[in-house]
Amino acid sequence: MTTASHAARSLREARLARVPRRPFTDTDSALDEDWGYQVQDLDRAERLAAGERLVGAKLGLTSRAKQRTMGVAQPIVGFLTDAMQLGIGEDEQVLARTAQPRVEPEIAFRLARDLDRPLSPSTAEQAIDAVAVAVEVIDSRYAAFGFRLPDVVADNTSAAGFLIGPWTHPRQAGDLAAAGCVLSVDGTVAHTATGAAILGHPFRALVHLSEHLARRGDGLPAGAVVLAGALTDAVPVRPAAVHRAEIRGLGAVELVTGAP
């Protein structure tokens, strides 16, 4: 079996060189989701040792359609560091830092308290103090985004970057499940959805994350960011383009790229 340390090193090399590789499962069918999280843990430890700071978590495969495609019954979880967060003017660097970037619209939550125990659907809203529209940049370390479940978990669910819009108090955001989302590129609509695309209700992403962390003896501190999962399919990041995600009740956020 491919060792977790070998896989973590190989994925790091692919990320830094911006040269995608073959999925590990192409040659090792014994790999599973637990192996993927072992690789992810090593990646996170190496990034933190190099000076990056853990700022949150992200969920993937939160739509039922994507779960059916991957043959799984629940989302997957990755981590976010400060090096992934895009600030004002930094979105133009996306194409220079990635190999095959795509962008997708997300709902972001900010934790009001430490996430150190499982939440229930009725307590999830009390665990946050703010919500925002966000865009996530994904960049698979596998050629043409071709992978199986263990591969994408090992690759930190294709995480590459994220940009968060203005924070809003949860009570001012309205019904997140019913909130309409529009993803557009240079003013042309690419995809639409509602918040219900995330497990039926975005708060269920928080419940799943809390259960996942509890099983692994892990947690997140107050103030951490949680990306609840893509509301729509991703679109390729284009040079010199405006990639805009808008969610009713939360406003909009734009990823603006420079020329190649």
Residue, then its C-alpha position, 0 to 999 in steps of 0.5 A: m500500500t502507498t504510505a501516507s508519508h509518501a503520498a503527502r510528499s508527492l502531493r506537496e511536490a505536485r502542488l508546488a510545481r503546479v504539475p498534476r499527477r495520477p491518482f494513487t488509487d489507479t495503482d493501489s485499490a486498497l486505499d480508503e477514506d481513512w488513509g486519505y485523512q492520514v495523508q491530509d493530517l500529515d499535510r496539515a502538520e507540515r504546513l503548520a510547521a512551516g508557519e501557516r496558521l489553521v483558520g478553519a475547515k471546509l466541506g466537500l461532496t455536500s450535494r446528494a448528486k455529487q455523493r451519488t457520483m462518488g458512491v458515498a453517503q456523507p460529505i468529506v472534510g478538509f482544512l483551511t489555513d491563512a495562506m489559502q485566504l485571499g485578501i484585497g488584490e490577492d485574487e489576481q495571484v490565483l492563476a500564478r499559484t495554481a495548475q487547473p483552478r476552478v471556482e465555486p460559490e459557498i456559504a461561510f460560517r464564523l464560529a461563535r465558540d469552540l467547536d469541541r463537541p457534536l452539534s444537533p440541527s437545533t444547536a447549529e445556529q447558536a454555534i455561529d455568530a456570522v454568515a457570509v457569501a464566499v467563493e472557493v478556489i479548488d485546484s486538484r493535484y490530479a490531472a483533469f480533476g480525475f480522482r476517487l474518494p481516497d485521493v481527494v480526501a488526501d488532497n485536502t478536498s482540492a483546497a487552494g484558496f477562498l475569498i469571503g464577502p462581508w459578514t452578516h448576523p445569522r438572524q439578518a440572513g433569512d432562511l439560508a435553505a431558501a436563499g437563491c445563489v447565482l454564480s456568474v463569469d463576466g456577467t454571464v450566469a453559469h449556475t444557479a441554486t438555493g442553499a438547500a443544495i447543501l445537504g438540504h440546509p447549510f446548517r447540516a454542514l456544521v452538524h456533520l463537521s462537528e461529528h467528524l471532528a469529535r470522532r477524530g478527537d479534533g476541534l476548531p476554536a471560536g472565530a474559525v471559518v467553515l465553508a459549508g460546501a459548494l452550492t453549484d458545480a465549479v467553473p474554470v477560473r478564467p484570466a482577466a475575468v470577474h467571477r461573482a457569487e451572489i446569495r440573496g440575503l448575504g450579498a456578493v463577492e467577486l474573484v477578479t483575475g489578472a491577465p495570464 
